[in-house]
Amino acid sequence: MQLGDEKREMKNKNLKQSNISKALFFFFCFATYFGWSQQDNISYKKRVLESSEIDLLFSYYDQDGQNAAVTGGEGTEELTDATSTIVLRMPLNEDDVLTVDVGLSAYTSASSSNVNPLDGGNSIVTPFDASSGESRKDLLAYINPSYQHSSEDRNSIWSANLYFSSEYDYFSLGFGGSYSKLFNEKNTELTLSGRVFFDKWNAIYPIELGQGFFDDRITGNGTYNPNFTSFEKENRNSYSLSLSFSQILSKRLQGALFVDVVSQNGLLSTPFQRVYFGDVGNFFIDDFQLADDVERLPDSRFKIPFGGRLNYYVNDLLVLRSYYRFYWDDWGITSHTASLEAPFKLTDKFTLYPTYRYYTQSAADYFYAKENALSTLDFYTSDYDLSKYNAHQYGLGIQYKDIFTNTKILNFGLKTIDLRFSQYDRSDGLNAYIITLGTTFIGN
């Protein structure tokens, strides 16, 4: 069962913590580049990556709410997800690095369990309880290999990557690449990147919309006979182009600007998300309302996010990292994201990471609360991820770093341990938290 948009968006937002880590890496990469620029008289060529590195990552995500899209905008959104990831970076020679990112994500969802609320043997069927049937859980597996090459003078970097992922009703194949150019003694960087995804649904619909469905417990006026047709095409294609500009402004200040252009086409609706119309009679099995249709969204979408980062080195103990993004798409959504992180160095080995993030968005043109949509409309959804809302995220993390990798496990030295916790609260009642644990090991 493919995770609903509600869960994917929420988890992605919480996983922005990984982007904060990347920002930290980004800042110190520039500091390193600056150090290189002061050593032009050194005759030997420094390797891009001195030795193999392994990242072991684990996250546990939990959410709850009362606006599940699977049950037409009303019902439990309870969901848990456990993800394990291994990232291996291997130097092939002085200039080239191969990275392989492999992960498994196992989740249990009360919301998706109600694609078929009748398969769990519950005495009373209700959208606010999970079915205990097989549709409540799924496993996603992915692999993301990438190759990076740096020029002799380290002023040019290009990379290429592939992406494969699979779960019960969804398969994704992607590929992409990027090119970076460094100027001004490596104090300025310009990066152009692009990605393409070819995805395929194995569409699953609410059980009551299946051909020949009958249950003698159905109540309502007349006969339940929804005017439902399945989607003819089940492909979804996504294309993105990104441009970023980074600049070391002073010894204490570093900034970056970015813009993305994203185009999607194909089946952009989620086939198992119900919609209830206001001009059609209601039918129930116990307390569970049977679908009038599934969500119907346009078969194309165009998105433009742009924004920037600004990092300020206060002193040896504190760095301030700020982020802002504006988003627009042709479905009527505009959004603003702002975040602040303040890494505070407790000791030479321990750093504390308090974070705060604010998000707000307008509603999509096609969003309707339960029974507000009409059967005469062309497009409609009751997915609250496409509604108007705002959200706050609070986080705290701690990192242990041993630059000399004194602690050894097998033939690898322990470089970092990173533990983070984030709490997410949304104005529509959805709340979530995520715990992430990451470790990095360096080969001898």
TAGIFEN-V907962 format. One record per helix or strand. SS is the DSSP state (@ for helix, = for strand). FROM is the first residue (numbers start at 1). LEN is the number of residues. If there is no record, write none. Layout:
ss:SS from:FROM len:LEN
ss:SS from:FROM len:LEN
//
This chain:
ss:@ from:5 len:10
ss:@ from:16 len:22
ss:= from:53 len:12
ss:= from:67 len:1
ss:@ from:69 len:3
ss:= from:75 len:1
ss:= from:79 len:13
ss:= from:96 len:14
ss:@ from:110 len:7
ss:@ from:134 len:3
ss:= from:137 len:14
ss:= from:156 len:12
ss:= from:170 len:14
ss:= from:188 len:14
ss:@ from:207 len:3
ss:= from:218 len:3
ss:= from:235 len:14
ss:= from:253 len:14
ss:= from:274 len:2
ss:= from:277 len:1
ss:= from:283 len:3
ss:= from:288 len:2
ss:= from:293 len:2
ss:= from:296 len:1
ss:= from:300 len:14
ss:= from:318 len:12
ss:= from:334 len:12
ss:= from:350 len:12
ss:= from:367 len:1
ss:= from:373 len:1
ss:= from:380 len:2
ss:@ from:384 len:3
ss:= from:389 len:13
ss:= from:408 len:2
ss:= from:412 len:15
ss:= from:431 len:13
//
